[in-house]
Amino acid sequence: MKIDQLAETAEAMVAPGKGIIAIDESTGTIARRLAAVGVENSEENRRTYRELLLTTPGLNEYISGAILYDETIRQSTRAGRPFVDVMREAGILPGIKVDTGAKDLAGFPGEKVTEGLDGLRERLAAYAGMGARFAKWRAVITIGETMPTDTCIEANAHALARYAALCQEQGIVPMVEPEVLMDGDHDIETCYGVTEVTLRAVFKALYEHHVLLEGAILKASMVLPGKDCPEQVDVEDVAHATLRCLESAVPAILPGIVFLSGGQSDADATRHLDAINRIGGAPWPLSFSYGRGMQQAALQLWGQDMAGNYEKAQQTVYARARDNGLASQGRYGD
């Protein structure tokens, strides 16, 4: 795969006014989400819900790509059309989650390392054959009294780099996601420091593994105080801290950065994204790759009346896509 083809896909992922919808919940995670709204966790219900999301009228106006789970990339609409074909026709890039989850890091209580490198080359080749144009791998970094350790950061950075190199070997754009969790009572300055150190380690590892940054995307967490921190901050403080941190640690050659919502409310995720883009001057497009931040309101509606609220739920998905698309240009609320 030539670098220009990888770069073309990466640039399309962060096209002006567009972002990524993440519908890559594992079977266990989607089970909890469905249970919370009173919906049985059957394969047909999962398929129907994901069809609702992917066939939302007008979704492609604000959504450039969707991250799918292994089950989802193999599924079809009720009419029998593969989801990947539906997405292609709409101009929405198919993506695929390829890690197998964050597991306990042996010898480091409370810390995690993401697994899934075994057999990844073969799985990526298969996904490329199914039409996947990009992939996602999520690492999680926890802030605590003695965390994160250098070992945890380095182990996750190394795994992200190996994954990214394997993706590019198959012509797939890697979305590199080192998430600094909001869990805890740490302040925004602590989050800033951990995020900066993590990003520097990740890009050092990417460089060492010969990953072409022109054909990769960063999925970043915003710089926020912990959920339990007694001193919360305003939207502008989050925006300035996040942008300053990224500018200090992320190479300008990267085609773009998309933010995860990471446990923020739908409204906060949108307001923060908008405020970051209103500052301006960043060397890369700054957009979104939201899961719960795109889906939660729609899922609650659909759960109340799966048949009766189907179209209403889709309208909610469209509205969230529009709001975040505008926020990615600093135009939300204008």
C-alpha positions as CSV (number, residue, x, y, z in Angstrom):
1,M,0.0,0.0,0.0
2,K,1.4,3.3,-1.0
3,I,1.7,6.1,1.5
4,D,-0.5,8.4,-0.6
5,Q,-3.4,5.9,-0.4
6,L,-3.1,5.6,3.4
7,A,-2.9,9.4,3.6
8,E,-5.9,9.8,1.4
9,T,-8.0,7.6,3.7
10,A,-6.7,9.3,6.8
11,E,-7.5,12.7,5.4
12,A,-11.0,11.5,4.5
13,M,-11.5,10.4,8.1
14,V,-11.1,14.0,9.3
15,A,-12.7,15.8,6.4
16,P,-14.0,19.3,7.3
17,G,-17.1,19.1,9.5
18,K,-17.1,15.3,9.8
19,G,-16.1,12.8,12.5
20,I,-16.3,9.1,13.4
21,I,-19.1,7.2,15.1
22,A,-17.8,4.4,17.3
23,I,-20.2,1.4,17.3
24,D,-17.5,-1.1,18.2
25,E,-18.8,-2.2,21.7
26,S,-17.9,-5.8,22.4
27,T,-20.7,-8.3,23.0
28,G,-20.2,-7.9,26.8
29,T,-20.3,-4.1,26.6
30,I,-23.3,-3.9,24.4
31,A,-25.1,-6.4,26.7
32,R,-24.7,-3.9,29.5
33,R,-25.9,-1.0,27.4
34,L,-29.0,-2.9,26.1
35,A,-29.8,-4.2,29.6
36,A,-29.8,-0.6,30.9
37,V,-32.7,0.3,28.5
38,G,-34.5,-3.0,29.0
39,V,-33.6,-4.6,25.6
40,E,-32.7,-8.3,25.4
41,N,-29.1,-8.9,24.3
42,S,-29.8,-11.1,21.3
43,E,-27.9,-11.1,18.0
44,E,-30.9,-9.8,16.2
45,N,-31.4,-6.9,18.6
46,R,-27.7,-6.0,18.3
47,R,-28.0,-6.2,14.5
48,T,-31.2,-4.1,14.4
49,Y,-29.7,-1.4,16.7
50,R,-26.6,-1.1,14.6
51,E,-28.7,-1.0,11.4
52,L,-30.6,1.9,13.0
53,L,-27.3,3.7,13.5
54,L,-25.7,3.0,10.1
55,T,-28.8,3.7,8.1
56,T,-29.7,7.0,9.8
57,P,-30.8,9.4,6.9
58,G,-28.2,12.1,6.2
59,L,-25.6,10.5,8.5
60,N,-22.9,11.0,5.9
61,E,-23.3,14.7,6.0
62,Y,-21.4,14.7,9.3
63,I,-20.0,11.2,9.7
64,S,-16.9,10.1,7.7
65,G,-16.5,6.7,9.1
66,A,-17.8,4.1,11.6
67,I,-15.8,1.8,13.9
68,L,-17.4,-1.7,13.8
69,Y,-17.0,-4.8,16.0
70,D,-16.1,-8.2,14.5
71,E,-19.8,-9.3,14.6
72,T,-21.0,-6.0,13.0
73,I,-18.7,-6.0,10.0
74,R,-20.1,-9.4,9.0
75,Q,-23.8,-8.4,9.4
76,S,-26.4,-7.1,6.9
77,T,-29.5,-5.1,7.0
78,R,-32.9,-6.7,7.3
79,A,-33.1,-6.5,3.5
80,G,-29.9,-8.5,3.2
81,R,-27.4,-5.8,2.2
82,P,-24.1,-6.1,4.0
83,F,-23.5,-3.2,6.3
84,V,-20.1,-2.5,4.6
85,D,-21.9,-2.1,1.2
86,V,-24.4,0.3,2.8
87,M,-21.6,2.4,4.3
88,R,-19.6,2.4,1.0
89,E,-22.6,3.7,-0.9
90,A,-23.1,6.5,1.6
91,G,-19.4,7.4,1.5
92,I,-18.8,6.3,5.1
93,L,-15.5,4.5,5.7
94,P,-15.7,1.1,7.4
95,G,-13.4,0.7,10.4
96,I,-12.8,-2.2,12.7
97,K,-11.8,-2.6,16.4
98,V,-9.0,-5.2,16.5
99,D,-7.7,-5.2,20.0
100,T,-9.0,-7.9,22.4
101,G,-9.3,-5.7,25.4
102,A,-7.3,-4.2,28.3
103,K,-6.1,-6.9,30.7
104,D,-4.3,-6.7,34.1
105,L,-0.6,-5.8,33.6
106,A,1.2,-8.5,35.6
107,G,3.2,-7.2,38.5
108,F,1.5,-3.8,38.4
109,P,-1.7,-3.9,40.4
110,G,-4.4,-1.5,39.0
111,E,-2.8,-1.0,35.6
112,K,-3.8,-2.5,32.3
113,V,-2.1,-3.5,29.0
114,T,-4.2,-4.1,25.8
115,E,-3.9,-7.5,24.2
116,G,-4.6,-8.8,20.7
117,L,-1.3,-8.8,18.8
118,D,-1.3,-12.6,18.4
119,G,-2.7,-13.4,15.0
120,L,-3.3,-9.7,14.2
121,R,-1.6,-9.8,10.8
122,E,-4.0,-12.5,9.6
123,R,-7.0,-10.8,11.1
124,L,-6.1,-7.5,9.5
125,A,-5.7,-9.2,6.1
126,A,-9.2,-10.7,6.5
127,Y,-10.7,-7.4,7.6
128,A,-9.1,-5.7,4.6
129,G,-10.8,-8.3,2.4
130,M,-14.1,-7.4,4.0
131,G,-13.7,-3.8,3.1
132,A,-12.2,-2.3,6.3
133,R,-10.3,0.9,5.6
134,F,-9.1,1.8,9.1
135,A,-8.8,0.1,12.4
136,K,-8.8,1.0,16.1
137,W,-6.7,-0.2,19.1
138,R,-7.4,1.3,22.6
139,A,-4.9,1.5,25.4
140,V,-6.0,2.6,28.8
141,I,-3.9,4.7,31.2
142,T,-5.1,5.0,34.8
143,I,-4.1,7.9,37.1
144,G,-3.7,7.0,40.7
145,E,-1.4,7.7,43.7
146,T,1.5,5.7,42.1
147,M,0.1,5.4,38.6
148,P,0.7,5.4,35.8
149,T,4.1,3.7,35.9
150,D,6.7,4.1,33.2
151,T,6.3,0.4,32.5
152,C,2.6,0.6,31.9
153,I,3.0,3.6,29.5
154,E,5.9,1.9,27.6
155,A,4.1,-1.5,27.4
156,N,1.0,0.2,25.9
157,A,3.0,2.5,23.6
158,H,4.9,-0.6,22.3
159,A,1.6,-2.5,21.6
160,L,0.1,0.5,19.8
161,A,3.1,0.9,17.6
162,R,3.2,-2.8,16.7
163,Y,-0.5,-2.7,15.9
164,A,-0.1,0.4,13.8
165,A,2.8,-1.0,11.7
166,L,0.7,-4.2,11.0
167,C,-2.2,-2.1,9.9
168,Q,-0.2,-0.1,7.4
169,E,1.3,-3.4,6.1
170,Q,-2.3,-4.4,5.1
171,G,-3.2,-0.9,3.7
172,I,-5.3,-0.1,6.7
173,V,-5.1,3.3,8.5
174,P,-4.4,2.8,12.2
175,M,-6.4,4.8,14.7
176,V,-4.1,5.0,17.7
177,E,-6.0,5.5,21.0
178,P,-4.1,6.0,24.2
179,E,-7.0,6.9,26.6
180,V,-6.1,8.6,29.9
181,L,-9.1,7.6,32.0
182,M,-11.3,10.2,33.8
183,D,-11.6,7.9,36.8
184,G,-10.2,9.3,40.0
185,D,-9.9,12.5,41.9
186,H,-6.8,14.0,40.2
187,D,-6.8,17.6,39.0
188,I,-6.5,18.9,35.5
189,E,-2.7,19.6,35.9
190,T,-2.1,16.0,36.8
191,C,-4.1,14.9,33.7
192,Y,-2.1,17.3,31.6
193,G,1.2,15.8,32.7
194,V,0.2,12.2,32.3
195,T,-1.4,12.8,28.9
196,E,1.8,14.6,27.6
197,V,4.1,11.9,28.9
198,T,1.8,9.2,27.3
199,L,1.6,10.9,24.0
200,R,5.4,11.4,23.8
201,A,6.0,7.7,24.5
202,V,3.4,6.7,21.9
203,F,4.9,8.8,19.1
204,K,8.4,7.7,20.0
205,A,7.3,4.1,19.7
206,L,5.5,4.8,16.4
207,Y,8.7,6.3,15.0
208,E,10.8,3.4,16.2
209,H,8.4,0.9,14.5
210,H,8.6,2.8,11.2
211,V,4.9,3.8,11.3
212,L,4.1,6.4,8.6
213,L,2.5,9.2,10.5
214,E,1.0,10.6,7.3
215,G,-1.2,7.5,7.2
216,A,-2.3,7.3,10.8
217,I,-4.9,9.1,13.1
218,L,-4.7,9.8,16.8
219,K,-7.8,9.2,19.0
220,A,-7.0,11.3,22.0
221,S,-8.6,12.0,25.4
222,M,-9.2,15.6,26.4
223,V,-7.3,17.0,29.3
224,L,-9.8,17.0,32.2
225,P,-9.9,16.8,36.0
226,G,-10.9,13.4,37.3
227,K,-14.6,12.7,37.8
228,D,-14.2,12.8,41.6
229,C,-11.9,15.8,41.7
230,P,-13.5,18.5,44.0
231,E,-12.1,21.2,41.7
232,Q,-13.8,21.0,38.3
233,V,-13.0,23.6,35.6
234,D,-14.8,25.5,32.9
235,V,-15.1,24.6,29.3
236,E,-12.4,27.1,28.2
237,D,-9.9,25.7,30.7
238,V,-10.3,22.2,29.2
239,A,-10.0,23.5,25.7
240,H,-6.8,25.5,26.3
241,A,-5.2,22.7,28.3
242,T,-6.1,20.1,25.7
243,L,-4.8,22.1,22.8
244,R,-1.6,23.1,24.6
245,C,-0.9,19.5,25.5
246,L,-1.4,18.2,22.0
247,E,0.7,20.9,20.5
248,S,3.6,20.0,22.9
249,A,3.5,16.2,22.1
250,V,1.9,15.5,18.7
251,P,3.9,15.9,15.4
252,A,2.3,18.4,13.0
253,I,2.6,15.9,10.1
254,L,-0.2,13.8,11.5
255,P,-3.3,14.1,9.2
256,G,-5.7,14.6,12.1
257,I,-6.9,14.0,15.7
258,V,-10.2,12.8,16.8
259,F,-11.4,13.0,20.5
260,L,-13.0,10.3,22.5
261,S,-15.9,11.3,24.8
262,G,-14.5,9.2,27.6
263,G,-17.4,9.3,30.0
264,Q,-18.2,12.9,29.5
265,S,-21.9,13.8,29.1
266,D,-23.1,14.2,25.5
267,A,-23.4,18.0,26.0
268,D,-19.9,18.4,27.6
269,A,-18.2,16.4,24.8
270,T,-19.7,18.7,22.2
271,R,-19.1,21.9,24.1
272,H,-15.4,21.0,24.8
273,L,-14.8,20.0,21.1
274,D,-16.4,23.3,20.0
275,A,-14.3,25.4,22.4
276,I,-11.1,23.7,21.3
277,N,-11.8,24.5,17.7
278,R,-12.8,28.1,18.5
279,I,-9.2,28.7,19.8
280,G,-7.9,27.8,16.3
281,G,-4.3,27.6,15.1
282,A,-3.9,23.9,15.5
283,P,-1.7,22.2,12.8
284,W,-4.2,19.3,12.4
285,P,-8.0,19.0,12.0
286,L,-9.5,18.3,15.5
287,S,-12.7,16.2,15.2
288,F,-14.6,13.5,17.2
289,S,-14.8,9.7,17.5
290,Y,-17.7,9.4,19.9
291,G,-19.5,6.2,21.1
292,R,-21.8,6.9,24.0
293,G,-21.6,10.6,23.2
294,M,-23.3,9.8,19.8
295,Q,-25.6,7.0,20.8
296,Q,-26.9,7.3,24.4
297,A,-30.0,9.4,23.8
298,A,-31.0,7.4,20.7
299,L,-30.5,4.1,22.6
300,Q,-32.8,5.2,25.4
301,L,-35.5,6.3,22.9
302,W,-35.3,3.0,21.0
303,G,-35.3,1.0,24.1
304,Q,-38.7,2.5,25.2
305,D,-40.4,1.4,21.9
306,M,-38.1,-0.5,19.5
307,A,-40.6,-0.3,16.5
308,G,-42.4,2.9,17.3
309,N,-39.3,5.0,18.2
310,Y,-37.0,3.7,15.4
311,E,-37.2,6.9,13.2
312,K,-37.2,9.2,16.2
313,A,-34.0,7.5,17.5
314,Q,-32.4,8.0,14.1
315,Q,-33.3,11.7,14.2
316,T,-31.5,11.9,17.5
317,V,-28.4,10.2,16.0
318,Y,-28.5,12.7,13.1
319,A,-28.8,15.6,15.6
320,R,-25.9,14.5,17.6
321,A,-23.8,14.0,14.4
322,R,-24.8,17.5,13.2
323,D,-23.9,19.1,16.6
324,N,-20.5,17.4,16.7
325,G,-19.8,18.1,13.1
326,L,-20.4,21.8,13.7
327,A,-18.3,21.6,16.9
328,S,-15.4,20.2,14.9
329,Q,-15.4,23.5,13.0
330,G,-16.0,25.7,16.1
331,R,-19.5,26.6,14.9
332,Y,-21.7,24.8,17.4
333,G,-24.4,27.1,18.8
334,D,-23.8,29.9,16.2
